[in-house]
Amino acid sequence: MEIQLTIGGREILIHDTIVNIWFVVLVLSIFAIIVNKKIKTANVDEAPSGLLNVVEILVESINNLVKTTMGSRNMRFASYIFFFNVFF
């Protein structure tokens, strides 16, 4: 599925890999916006439920993975590991 664009008399081909990456980025951005709104409206005194519970499980599992494999000193890499697990 290639997309052909003609801009200024030049043909530009956008390959299916790029289209897939745009789709994944769009889906992850929408997911992040929804989670951000839910976090802002969540009550701190209550346990998370629904989508926030799933997000908490994801974050905790990545944090535990980084802690057990790379050690507590390398927790700064947890966001990169999370990105690679979700994106790839």
C-alpha positions as CSV (number, residue, x, y, z in Angstrom):
1,M,0.0,0.0,0.0
2,E,2.0,2.9,-1.3
3,I,0.8,6.4,-1.4
4,Q,1.7,8.5,-4.4
5,L,1.7,12.3,-4.1
6,T,2.5,14.8,-6.8
7,I,3.8,18.0,-5.4
8,G,5.2,20.7,-7.7
9,G,5.5,18.3,-10.5
10,R,7.5,15.8,-8.5
11,E,6.2,12.4,-7.5
12,I,6.7,11.4,-3.9
13,L,6.2,7.8,-2.8
14,I,5.3,7.0,0.8
15,H,5.9,3.4,1.5
16,D,3.7,1.2,3.5
17,T,6.2,1.0,6.4
18,I,5.9,4.8,6.9
19,V,2.1,4.6,6.7
20,N,2.2,1.9,9.4
21,I,4.5,3.9,11.6
22,W,2.2,7.0,11.3
23,F,-0.8,4.8,12.2
24,V,1.0,3.4,15.3
25,V,2.1,6.9,16.4
26,L,-1.5,8.2,15.9
27,V,-3.0,5.3,18.0
28,L,-0.4,5.7,20.7
29,S,-0.9,9.5,20.8
30,I,-4.7,9.1,21.2
31,F,-4.1,6.4,23.9
32,A,-1.8,8.8,25.8
33,I,-4.3,11.7,25.6
34,I,-7.1,9.5,26.9
35,V,-4.9,8.1,29.7
36,N,-3.7,11.6,30.6
37,K,-7.3,12.9,30.9
38,K,-8.3,9.9,33.1
39,I,-5.3,10.4,35.3
40,K,-6.1,14.1,35.9
41,T,-9.7,13.2,36.9
42,A,-8.8,10.1,39.0
43,N,-9.2,10.3,42.8
44,V,-5.9,9.8,44.5
45,D,-7.4,8.0,47.5
46,E,-9.1,5.3,45.4
47,A,-7.5,2.3,43.6
48,P,-7.3,2.7,39.9
49,S,-9.9,0.8,37.8
50,G,-10.5,0.1,34.2
51,L,-8.0,1.6,31.8
52,L,-5.8,3.1,34.5
53,N,-5.5,-0.3,36.1
54,V,-4.2,-1.7,32.8
55,V,-1.7,1.2,32.4
56,E,-0.5,0.7,35.9
57,I,0.1,-3.0,35.2
58,L,2.1,-2.1,32.1
59,V,4.2,0.5,33.8
60,E,4.9,-1.7,36.8
61,S,5.8,-4.7,34.7
62,I,8.3,-2.6,32.7
63,N,9.7,-1.1,35.8
64,N,10.2,-4.6,37.4
65,L,11.7,-5.9,34.1
66,V,14.3,-3.1,34.1
67,K,15.0,-3.5,37.8
68,T,15.6,-7.2,37.7
69,T,17.6,-7.2,34.4
70,M,19.5,-4.0,34.6
71,G,19.4,-3.0,38.3
72,S,17.9,-0.1,40.2
73,R,20.6,2.2,39.0
74,N,19.4,2.0,35.4
75,M,15.7,2.8,35.9
76,R,16.2,5.8,33.6
77,F,16.0,3.4,30.7
78,A,12.5,2.1,31.7
79,S,10.8,4.6,29.3
80,Y,13.0,3.4,26.4
81,I,12.2,-0.2,27.1
82,F,8.5,0.6,27.4
83,F,8.6,2.4,24.0
84,F,10.3,-0.6,22.3
85,N,7.8,-3.1,23.8
86,V,4.8,-1.0,22.7
87,F,6.1,0.1,19.3
88,F,7.8,-3.0,18.1
